[in-house]
Amino acid sequence: MSPRSPRAVVTFPIVLRELTVLRVADVNPGLRRITFGGEQLHAFHRDGLDLPALRTEGFDDHVKFFFPAEGADLPVLPRQNISSLDWPADARPIGKDYTPRRYDPAAGELEFDFVRHVGGPASTWAQQARTGQTAWIAGPKMSDGHPEGVDWLLVFGDETALPAIGRWLAEMPESTRAKVFVEVADEAHRQELPTRADAEIAWLYRDGRPAGTTDLLEQAVRNTEWLPGTVFVWAAGEAVTLKPIRRYLRERDVPREHMSLTGYWRRTEPLPGVPEPDPDETHDRLHELTDLAPGFAIRAAVTLGLIEEVQSGNADAAGLARRTGTDPGTLAALLAYLVAIEVLTVDEAGRHGLAPLGEELAEDDHAVREYHLDGARAALDLSLAGLAGTVRTGRAADGALAAAVRRDGRLGEEARAAVEEIALWVAPSLVDAHDWASVPSLTVAGNGAGSIANALVRNFPALGVRIVGLPSAVRVLRDQILDVQVELIAQTDPVPPAGDTTYLLVNPLTWLEDEDAVEVLRATAANLSAANLPAANLPAAGRLLLVEQVLSDDPEDVLQHLQLKCAFGSGLRTTDRIAELTAAAGLRTVHSVEIGWSHHLWVLGPAGQR
């Protein structure tokens, strides 16, 4: 089970906004500050949608800027959905992520710092930016909060990290103790970083050396005094320069959940004479789509811990075999294949290193969870091995995953943590989709109940919430998800108990075949009727709410549908199919609304009630 991160997370609908340049100023020779404004920083209406005001609550939030292609006047833009964006299939937008340096909602000002350098769509645009110009942004889609429960902060980065570092220092509580290292070109690129915190700020100068080529940050981190107590480490900058620092932090036993090291950019050198593969070759494309070997080899490397061992410097085959407890001959074959598919490198002495793909695996904090062969993600992928049989019969290919998820095992915990992560994105729209202020008490059940409860209680503190789930689900919610006060009820029955409450079922049907889904809906409605106590003037028709992901034509939704069908016999349903299931359970739809991310909210009532 993954430990809880010290940074609380909130998510927001992703909104495309048209802004106007208000001011342009150079902070120093290497940094241009552009201030934006416009009505769309506030709540606005576009294309039939009521879209919320911009929110940015974390110091390292990311906003995506869209830039025109060379020779074009306007950028290619995505299409706005209810709470997400649809990307055009014919022309990919040119987008770059930037961190808001300052946001003043009252003044209607949003500020960004652009590093000045030659080339690149963002720097080129910033160099010619003028007052009155139009710019398009999307996001932020989430905010990570200030770390709680730690004794001190270790913060470092290059110019690209300065917007986040500067904003964080400005917003840090007075009691925060921090050590901060900033690498810039030279002393002329230094800037004032006001803070109320107890922060030691050190500037490191490259003095003519190119960005991304020094070990200034590494040496500063290695040589700094390590303060007592629990540390949280945050860093951003050139990806390769962060690698040895990440290794050093692991040597110091800093837990993964107490580190946030992000490669904002990567220094690359062109490789003359190396031809680019033709992506339009039909045969090569077919082979790429049908070749299972790379996926299994990469997952095996993650599962065995090979990537971390190579990153740590244990690079020869014999040493890797000893460290991972594997058969030397078979491991040598796996290593050779990983070199062939450019995940690893090997030198003339037989010592292995990480190729760019391997570096991406090592730097991605989600890689172990996503690619470990003993994890829930891999189990769901592996269920597709039975896809042909599932297509023939419409039934699950193998009930092993369904059984594992439903019992109190590690696999079930990982699967529940994953669905809670999905629910994070649905929660902001759900908060606005119903009159929760009129609900005195709420019972929540289903996949994603914890993330939904977090959002509802934060926005409606008077709302009394209890969550019902399997014992393993309750444990995941208590240890990893919930950061608000709710009542937790562990039970083996998926049906919430009767009570004077409104029921909210969150993706309860995702893992259930049709007949089981109908029974859960019917039994929940029966328990609601059995309570026989109307809740605070709410009619019975407003006391049973269903949130469910529906099947769309998005390729990712289609793939998820096939995985769920193979694993559980369920799949994603269309809105019409969910209406059929609710009707079979003796319920009618009083009201339904799309809430984004392929999810809908249904307000249900007894079939006979009008």
C-alpha positions in Angstrom: 0.0 0.0 0.0 1.3 3.4 -1.0 2.0 5.9 1.9 0.1 9.1 1.8 1.7 12.1 0.2 2.2 15.1 2.5 0.7 17.3 -0.3 -3.1 17.4 -0.5 -4.5 17.5 -4.1 -7.5 19.3 -5.5 -8.6 19.1 -9.1 -10.4 21.5 -11.4 -12.3 21.4 -14.7 -9.8 22.0 -17.5 -10.9 25.3 -19.2 -9.6 26.9 -22.4 -9.4 30.7 -21.8 -8.7 33.6 -24.2 -6.6 36.2 -22.4 -5.0 39.6 -23.3 -1.5 40.8 -22.7 -1.6 43.6 -20.1 2.1 44.3 -19.5 5.5 43.0 -20.7 8.6 43.6 -18.6 12.1 42.1 -18.4 12.9 41.0 -14.8 16.6 40.5 -15.8 18.5 39.6 -19.0 17.3 36.0 -19.0 13.6 36.4 -17.9 10.6 38.1 -19.4 7.5 38.7 -17.2 4.2 38.9 -19.0 1.0 39.9 -17.2 -2.3 38.7 -18.7 -5.9 39.7 -18.0 -9.4 39.3 -19.5 -12.9 38.4 -18.7 -12.3 34.7 -19.1 -10.2 34.7 -15.9 -13.6 34.8 -14.3 -16.6 32.6 -14.8 -17.9 32.9 -18.4 -20.2 31.3 -21.0 -18.9 29.9 -24.3 -20.3 27.4 -26.8 -23.3 26.6 -24.6 -21.2 25.9 -21.5 -21.0 27.8 -18.2 -17.3 27.7 -17.4 -15.8 28.4 -14.0 -13.3 31.1 -12.9 -9.6 30.2 -13.0 -8.2 28.6 -9.9 -4.6 28.1 -9.1 -3.9 27.2 -5.5 -0.5 25.4 -5.8 2.9 27.0 -6.3 3.9 24.6 -9.0 0.6 24.5 -10.9 0.9 24.1 -14.7 -1.0 26.0 -17.4 -0.7 25.1 -21.0 -0.1 27.9 -23.5 -1.0 27.4 -27.1 1.2 29.0 -29.8 0.8 29.4 -33.5 2.9 27.2 -35.9 5.7 29.0 -37.8 4.1 31.2 -40.4 0.6 30.9 -38.9 -1.3 33.8 -37.3 -3.5 31.7 -34.9 -2.7 28.6 -32.9 -4.5 25.3 -33.4 -6.8 25.0 -30.3 -8.5 22.1 -28.6 -12.3 22.0 -28.3 -13.9 22.7 -24.9 -15.8 19.9 -23.2 -17.8 20.2 -19.9 -14.7 19.7 -17.8 -12.0 18.6 -20.2 -10.7 19.3 -23.7 -11.0 17.4 -27.0 -7.9 17.4 -29.1 -8.3 17.8 -32.9 -7.4 14.7 -34.9 -6.2 16.6 -38.0 -3.6 19.0 -36.4 -2.0 18.8 -33.0 -1.9 22.1 -31.1 1.5 23.4 -30.1 1.3 23.7 -26.4 3.9 24.3 -23.6 3.5 24.1 -19.9 4.2 27.2 -17.7 3.8 27.9 -14.0 1.8 31.0 -12.9 4.2 33.3 -11.1 1.3 35.3 -9.5 -2.5 35.4 -9.7 -4.5 38.2 -8.4 -8.2 37.4 -8.9 -9.4 40.8 -7.5 -7.2 42.7 -10.0 -7.8 40.3 -12.8 -4.1 39.6 -13.4 -2.3 36.4 -14.1 1.5 36.6 -14.4 4.1 34.3 -16.1 7.9 34.4 -16.4 9.4 33.2 -19.7 13.0 32.2 -20.0 14.6 34.1 -22.8 16.6 31.9 -25.2 17.0 31.4 -29.0 14.5 29.2 -30.7 11.3 27.4 -29.5 7.7 28.5 -30.0 7.3 29.8 -26.4 10.4 31.9 -26.3 9.8 33.2 -29.8 6.3 34.3 -28.9 7.4 35.9 -25.6 10.1 37.9 -27.4 7.5 39.6 -29.7 4.7 39.8 -27.1 3.1 43.2 -27.0 0.3 44.8 -24.9 -3.1 44.0 -26.3 -2.1 40.7 -27.9 -4.3 37.6 -27.5 -3.1 34.4 -25.8 -4.8 31.1 -25.2 -4.2 29.0 -22.1 -5.8 25.8 -20.5 -5.7 24.8 -16.9 -4.5 24.4 -14.2 -6.2 21.1 -14.0 -5.0 20.4 -10.4 -3.1 21.9 -7.5 -0.8 20.2 -5.0 -0.8 22.0 -1.6 2.1 23.0 0.7 3.6 19.9 2.3 2.1 19.2 5.7 3.7 17.3 8.6 7.3 17.8 7.5 10.1 19.6 9.4 11.9 21.3 6.6 12.1 21.8 2.8 14.9 21.2 0.4 14.1 23.2 -2.8 16.3 23.6 -5.9 16.2 24.2 -9.6 17.3 26.3 -12.5 15.7 29.3 -14.3 12.8 27.2 -15.5 11.9 26.4 -11.8 12.1 30.1 -10.7 8.4 30.9 -11.2 7.4 28.0 -8.9 10.2 28.7 -6.4 9.5 32.4 -6.3 5.7 31.9 -5.8 6.3 29.2 -3.2 8.6 31.4 -1.2 6.1 34.2 -1.3 3.3 31.9 -0.1 5.2 29.8 2.5 3.9 30.1 6.1 6.2 31.9 8.5 7.0 28.8 10.4 8.4 27.0 7.4 12.1 26.1 7.4 13.6 25.8 4.0 16.9 25.5 2.1 16.7 26.8 -1.5 19.3 26.6 -4.3 18.8 28.4 -7.6 21.1 28.0 -10.6 21.2 30.8 -13.1 23.6 32.1 -15.8 25.3 34.7 -13.8 24.8 37.3 -11.1 22.9 39.6 -13.5 20.1 36.9 -13.6 19.5 37.0 -9.9 16.2 38.4 -8.6 14.5 39.3 -5.3 12.6 36.4 -3.8 10.6 37.8 -0.8 9.4 35.4 1.8 8.0 35.3 5.4 9.5 31.8 5.8 12.8 30.9 7.6 14.5 30.3 4.2 18.2 30.1 3.3 18.5 31.1 -0.4 21.7 30.4 -2.3 22.4 31.4 -5.9 24.6 29.3 -8.1 26.1 30.8 -11.2 27.2 29.0 -14.4 29.4 31.8 -15.5 29.4 31.1 -19.2 28.7 27.4 -19.1 25.6 26.3 -21.1 22.4 25.5 -19.1 22.0 21.9 -18.4 25.8 21.1 -18.4 26.9 21.7 -14.8 26.7 19.8 -11.5 26.2 23.0 -9.5 22.9 21.8 -8.1 24.1 18.3 -7.3 27.2 19.6 -5.4 25.1 22.1 -3.5 22.6 19.4 -2.4 25.4 16.9 -1.5 27.4 19.5 0.5 24.5 21.2 2.4 23.9 20.5 6.0 21.2 17.9 6.4 18.7 19.3 9.0 17.1 17.1 11.6 13.6 15.8 11.1 11.5 14.9 8.1 12.3 16.6 4.8 10.3 17.2 1.7 12.3 17.7 -1.5 11.1 19.7 -4.5 13.2 20.3 -7.6 12.7 21.1 -11.3 15.0 21.9 -14.1 17.0 20.0 -16.8 16.1 16.3 -16.6 19.6 14.8 -16.8 21.2 17.1 -14.2 18.5 15.9 -11.7 19.3 12.2 -12.1 22.4 12.0 -9.8 20.5 14.1 -7.2 17.6 11.7 -7.3 20.1 8.9 -6.7 21.7 10.7 -3.8 18.3 11.4 -2.2 17.5 7.7 -2.4 20.9 6.9 -0.8 19.7 9.2 2.1 16.5 7.1 2.3 14.2 10.0 1.4 10.8 8.3 0.8 9.5 8.5 -2.8 6.3 10.3 -1.5 8.5 13.0 0.0 10.2 13.8 -3.3 9.0 15.8 -6.2 11.7 16.1 -8.9 10.5 17.1 -12.3 12.5 17.4 -15.5 11.0 20.6 -17.0 13.3 20.3 -20.0 16.0 18.1 -21.5 19.2 19.3 -23.1 19.6 17.4 -26.4 22.3 17.4 -29.1 21.4 16.5 -32.7 22.7 13.2 -34.0 24.0 13.9 -37.5 23.6 11.1 -40.1 21.0 9.2 -38.1 17.9 8.8 -40.3 14.5 9.2 -38.8 12.2 6.2 -39.2 9.3 6.6 -41.5 6.1 6.4 -39.3 3.9 5.9 -42.3 5.4 2.6 -43.3 2.4 0.2 -43.0 4.3 -2.9 -42.2 6.4 -1.2 -39.5 3.2 0.3 -38.0 1.5 -3.1 -38.0 4.5 -4.7 -36.3 4.6 -1.9 -33.7 0.9 -2.4 -32.8 1.1 -6.2 -32.6 4.4 -6.7 -30.9 3.8 -7.8 -27.2 7.5 -8.3 -26.4 8.6 -4.7 -25.6 5.7 -4.2 -23.1 6.4 -7.4 -21.3 10.2 -6.8 -21.2 9.8 -3.3 -19.8 7.3 -4.5 -17.2 9.6 -7.3 -16.2 12.4 -4.8 -15.8 10.3 -2.6 -13.5 9.0 -5.6 -11.6 12.5 -6.9 -10.9 13.8 -3.5 -9.9 16.3 -3.4 -12.8 15.7 0.2 -13.7 16.4 1.5 -10.2 19.5 -0.7 -9.9 20.9 0.6 -13.2 20.1 4.1 -12.1 21.9 3.5 -8.8 25.1 2.6 -10.7 24.9 -1.2 -10.4 25.5 -1.6 -14.1 27.3 -4.9 -14.8 25.2 -8.0 -15.6 26.6 -10.2 -12.8 26.1 -7.5 -10.2 22.5 -6.9 -11.4 21.8 -10.6 -11.1 23.0 -10.7 -7.5 21.1 -7.5 -6.6 17.8 -8.6 -8.1 18.0 -12.3 -7.2 17.7 -13.5 -10.8 19.2 -16.2 -13.0 22.3 -14.7 -14.6 21.9 -16.2 -18.0 18.3 -15.3 -18.4 18.8 -11.8 -17.0 21.7 -11.3 -19.6 19.2 -12.1 -22.3 16.6 -9.6 -20.9 19.3 -6.9 -20.6 20.4 -7.5 -24.2 16.8 -7.1 -25.4 16.3 -4.0 -23.3 19.4 -2.5 -25.0 18.0 -3.5 -28.4 14.7 -1.7 -27.8 16.7 1.3 -26.5 15.6 1.2 -22.9 19.1 0.6 -21.7 22.6 1.2 -23.0 25.7 -0.9 -22.7 29.4 0.1 -23.1 32.4 -1.9 -24.2 33.1 -3.0 -20.7 29.6 -4.5 -20.4 28.3 -1.8 -18.0 24.7 -0.8 -18.5 23.1 2.7 -18.4 19.7 4.2 -18.9 18.8 5.3 -22.4 16.2 8.2 -22.7 13.3 5.7 -22.4 14.9 4.2 -19.3 15.5 7.6 -17.8 11.8 8.4 -18.4 10.9 5.2 -16.5 13.3 6.1 -13.6 12.0 9.7 -13.3 8.3 8.9 -13.6 7.0 8.4 -10.1 4.0 6.5 -11.4 6.0 4.0 -13.4 6.2 1.3 -10.7 2.5 1.5 -10.1 1.6 1.4 -13.8 4.1 -1.2 -15.1 4.7 -3.6 -12.2 3.5 -7.0 -13.3 2.0 -7.7 -9.9 -0.1 -4.5 -9.9 -3.7 -3.8 -10.7 -2.8 -1.8 -13.9 -0.9 -4.8 -15.4 -3.6 -7.2 -14.3 -6.2 -5.2 -16.2 -4.0 -5.0 -19.3 -3.3 -8.8 -19.1 -7.1 -9.5 -19.0 -7.1 -8.5 -22.7 -5.4 -11.9 -23.4 -8.9 -13.3 -23.3 -10.4 -10.6 -25.6 -11.3 -13.0 -28.4 -13.3 -15.2 -26.0 -15.0 -12.2 -24.4 -16.1 -10.8 -27.8 -17.5 -14.3 -28.6 -19.5 -14.6 -25.4 -19.9 -11.2 -24.0 -18.7 -12.6 -20.6 -15.5 -12.1 -18.6 -12.6 -14.0 -20.0 -11.1 -14.8 -16.5 -12.7 -14.2 -13.1 -9.4 -14.1 -11.3 -9.0 -10.4 -11.4 -12.6 -9.8 -10.3 -12.1 -12.2 -7.4 -8.8 -10.6 -6.3 -10.3 -7.1 -6.4 -13.2 -8.1 -4.2 -11.2 -9.7 -1.5 -9.0 -8.0 1.0 -5.8 -8.2 -1.0 -3.1 -5.8 -2.2 -4.4 -6.0 -5.8 -7.8 -4.8 -4.6 -6.2 -2.0 -2.7 -4.2 -0.9 -5.7 -7.3 -1.0 -7.9 -9.3 1.0 -5.5 -6.6 3.6 -5.2 -6.6 3.9 -9.0 -10.3 4.5 -9.3 -10.1 7.1 -6.5 -7.5 8.9 -8.7 -10.0 8.9 -11.6 -12.7 10.3 -9.3 -10.5 13.3 -8.5 -11.2 14.7 -12.0 -15.0 14.2 -11.8 -15.4 15.7 -8.3 -15.2 19.5 -9.2 -18.1 19.2 -11.7 -20.1 17.0 -9.4 -19.9 19.6 -6.6 -21.8 22.1 -8.9 -24.2 19.6 -10.4 -26.6 19.1 -7.5 -28.1 21.1 -4.6 -25.9 19.6 -1.9 -26.7 22.5 0.5 -30.2 21.0 0.9 -28.8 17.6 1.8 -28.3 17.2 5.6 -26.7 13.7 5.5 -25.2 11.6 2.7 -24.2 8.0 2.3 -21.6 7.4 -0.4 -20.7 4.0 -1.8 -18.9 2.8 -4.9 -15.6 3.2 -6.7 -14.2 6.7 -6.0 -16.3 7.4 -3.0 -13.4 8.9 -1.0 -12.3 11.5 -3.6 -15.9 12.6 -4.1 -16.4 12.8 -0.3 -13.3 15.0 0.1 -14.6 17.5 -2.5 -18.2 17.6 -1.1 -17.1 18.1 2.5 -14.6 20.8 1.6 -17.3 22.7 -0.2 -20.2 21.9 2.2 -18.7 21.6 5.7 -22.1 21.1 7.3 -22.8 18.0 5.1 -22.7 14.9 7.2 -21.1 12.1 5.2 -20.6 8.4 5.7 -18.9 6.0 3.3 -19.8 2.4 3.0 -17.4 -0.1 1.5 -15.6 -3.4 1.7 -13.0 -3.6 4.6 -10.1 -3.3 2.1 -11.7 -0.3 0.5 -12.3 1.4 3.8 -8.7 0.8 4.7 -7.5 2.5 1.5 -9.8 5.4 2.0 -8.6 5.9 5.6 -4.9 5.5 4.9 -4.5 7.1 1.5 -7.4 9.2 0.3 -9.5 10.9 2.9 -8.5 14.3 4.4 -11.9 15.3 5.7 -14.0 13.9 8.6 -16.4 11.3 7.5 -17.9 8.2 9.1 -16.5 4.9 7.6 -18.6 1.7 7.6 -16.9 -1.5 6.6 -19.2 -4.3 5.3 -19.1 -7.1 2.8 -22.4 -6.2 1.2 -22.1 -3.7 -1.6 -25.6 -2.3 -0.8 -25.7 0.7 1.5 -27.7 0.1 4.7 -31.1 1.8 5.3 -31.0 5.2 7.0 -32.3 8.8 7.0 -30.0 9.9 4.3 -29.5 10.6 0.7 -27.6 7.9 -1.2 -24.8 8.7 -3.7 -23.5 5.7 -5.7 -20.2 6.5 -7.4 -19.4 4.2 -10.3 -21.0 1.3 -8.5 -21.6 -0.6 -11.7 -18.1 -0.5 -13.2 -17.1 -3.9 -11.9 -20.5 -5.5 -11.9 -22.2 -7.6 -14.6 -25.7 -6.5 -15.6 -27.7 -8.7 -13.4 -25.6 -7.8 -10.3 -25.8 -4.1 -11.2 -29.6 -4.3 -11.3 -29.7 -6.1 -7.9 -27.4 -3.4 -6.3 -29.7 -0.6 -7.6 -32.8 -2.5 -6.6 -31.6 -3.3 -3.1 -30.3 0.3 -2.5 -33.7 1.7 -3.5 -35.4 -0.8 -1.2 -33.3 0.3 1.7 -34.1 3.9 0.9 -37.8 3.2 1.0 -37.4 1.1 4.2 -36.0 4.2 6.0 -39.4 5.8 5.5 -38.0 9.2 6.8 -37.9 12.0 4.2 -34.7 13.9 4.5 -35.1 17.7 5.1 -38.0 18.3 2.6 -36.2 16.3 -0.1 -38.7 14.2 -2.1 -37.9 10.5 -2.4 -37.1 11.2 -6.0 -34.1 13.4 -5.0 -32.5 11.0 -2.5 -30.9 8.4 -4.8 -28.1 9.7 -7.0 -26.0 7.7 -9.4 -22.7 8.8 -10.9 -21.4 6.5 -13.6 -18.8 6.6 -16.4 -20.5 6.1 -19.8 -19.1 4.6 -23.0 -18.1 7.3 -25.6 -16.3 7.0 -28.9 -13.0 8.2 -27.4 -10.4 5.5 -28.1 -9.3 5.4 -24.4 -12.9 4.9 -23.3 -13.3 2.1 -25.8 -10.1 0.4 -24.6 -11.2 0.7 -20.9 -14.6 -0.8 -21.9 -12.8 -3.8 -23.4 -10.6 -4.3 -20.4 -13.5 -4.1 -18.0 -15.5 -6.5 -20.1 -12.6 -9.0 -20.2 -11.8 -8.7 -16.4 -15.3 -8.3 -14.9 -17.9 -9.0 -17.6 -19.1 -5.4 -17.1 -17.6 -2.8 -19.4 -18.7 0.8 -19.7 -22.4 1.3 -20.5 -24.1 3.8 -22.8 -26.6 6.2 -21.2 -29.4 4.2 -22.8 -28.1 1.0 -21.3 -27.8 2.5 -17.8 -31.4 3.8 -18.2 -32.5 0.2 -19.0 -30.7 -1.1 -15.9 -32.2 1.5 -13.6 -35.7 0.7 -15.1 -35.1 -3.0 -14.5 -34.4 -2.1 -10.8 -37.7 -0.3 -10.5 -36.3 3.2 -10.8 -37.0 6.1 -13.2 -34.7 9.0 -14.1 -35.9 12.3 -12.6 -33.0 14.2 -13.9 -29.6 13.5 -15.6 -26.7 15.7 -16.5 -23.3 15.2 -18.0 -20.5 16.2 -15.6 -17.4 15.7 -17.7 -14.7 13.1 -18.2 -17.4 10.8 -19.7 -19.3 10.7 -16.5 -23.0 11.5 -15.9 -25.1 12.2 -12.8 -28.6 10.6 -12.5 -31.2 11.6 -10.0 -33.4 8.6 -9.5 -36.8 8.0 -8.1 -39.3 5.1 -7.7 -40.8 4.1 -11.1 -44.3 4.8 -9.9 -43.7 8.2 -8.4 -44.5 11.4 -10.3 
